[in-house]
């Protein structure tokens, strides 16, 4: 089973809000997931990313692969501080 750490779209039209989830790669974007790790709100001026890093590290340790978008969000959040 290929497991991915990816974004799941929430919110309404023109007001996006995302959940960072761990899901099977075969599931649809907004479908069933294994665990919710945090949230991402692109509408805030600082692109607010809230993530449970200990759970993220656990899933990466057992073989989950973050998508390119999630990886870039983490890299940007680490650069900001």
C-alpha atoms as one frame of an Amber mdcrd trajectory, in Angstrom:
protein
   0.000   0.000   0.000   1.512   3.318  -1.112   0.866   5.987   1.490   1.088
   9.706   0.724   1.067  12.834   2.868  -1.027  15.291   0.886  -3.486  18.176
   0.978  -7.234  17.639   1.166  -9.302  20.629   0.014 -11.880  22.071   2.376
 -13.675  25.409   2.490 -16.048  26.901  -0.047 -15.792  28.393  -3.508 -12.988
  30.966  -3.711 -12.211  30.438   0.018  -9.811  27.460   0.021  -8.689  25.772
   3.214  -6.664  22.572   3.285  -6.165  19.671   5.665  -2.794  17.887   5.629
  -3.647  14.183   5.696  -2.042  10.766   5.360  -3.927   8.766   2.734  -3.586
   5.749   0.483  -2.393   6.920  -2.931  -5.362   5.202  -4.616  -7.963   7.200
  -2.671  -9.500  10.336  -4.243  -8.186  13.766  -3.204 -11.045  14.463  -0.794
 -11.734  10.817   0.022 -10.926   8.556   2.919  -7.697   9.141   4.836  -5.720
   7.422   7.585  -4.852  10.388   9.805  -5.174  14.170   9.793  -1.824  15.817
  10.560  -2.719  19.492  10.412  -4.126  22.369   8.404  -2.985  24.936   5.845
  -4.704  28.263   5.208  -3.367  30.061   2.102  -5.601  33.103   2.630  -3.720
  34.366   5.673  -0.881  36.736   4.883   1.683  34.359   6.397   0.279  31.206
   4.702  -0.519  29.599   8.054   0.603  25.963   8.279  -0.212  24.048  11.478
   1.273  20.561  11.550   1.902  17.869  14.161   5.590  17.318  13.404   5.963
  14.239  15.617   3.185  12.460  13.683   4.622  13.687  10.365   8.044  12.280
  11.287   6.411   9.001  12.356   4.661   8.571   8.996   7.774   9.487   7.018
   9.691   6.989   9.142   7.330   4.169   8.222   7.493   4.988   4.507   4.881
   7.642   3.718   5.922   9.970   0.907   4.970  13.672   1.049   3.709  15.223
  -2.175   5.738  17.987  -3.798   3.291  20.605  -2.502   3.498  19.412   1.100
   7.290  19.212   0.912   7.526  22.782  -0.399   5.145  24.045   2.312   7.303
  22.431   5.000  10.455  23.860   3.471   8.933  27.362   3.368   7.618  27.062
   6.934  11.063  25.982   8.170  12.684  28.937   6.398  10.263  31.387   8.004
  10.983  29.984  11.404
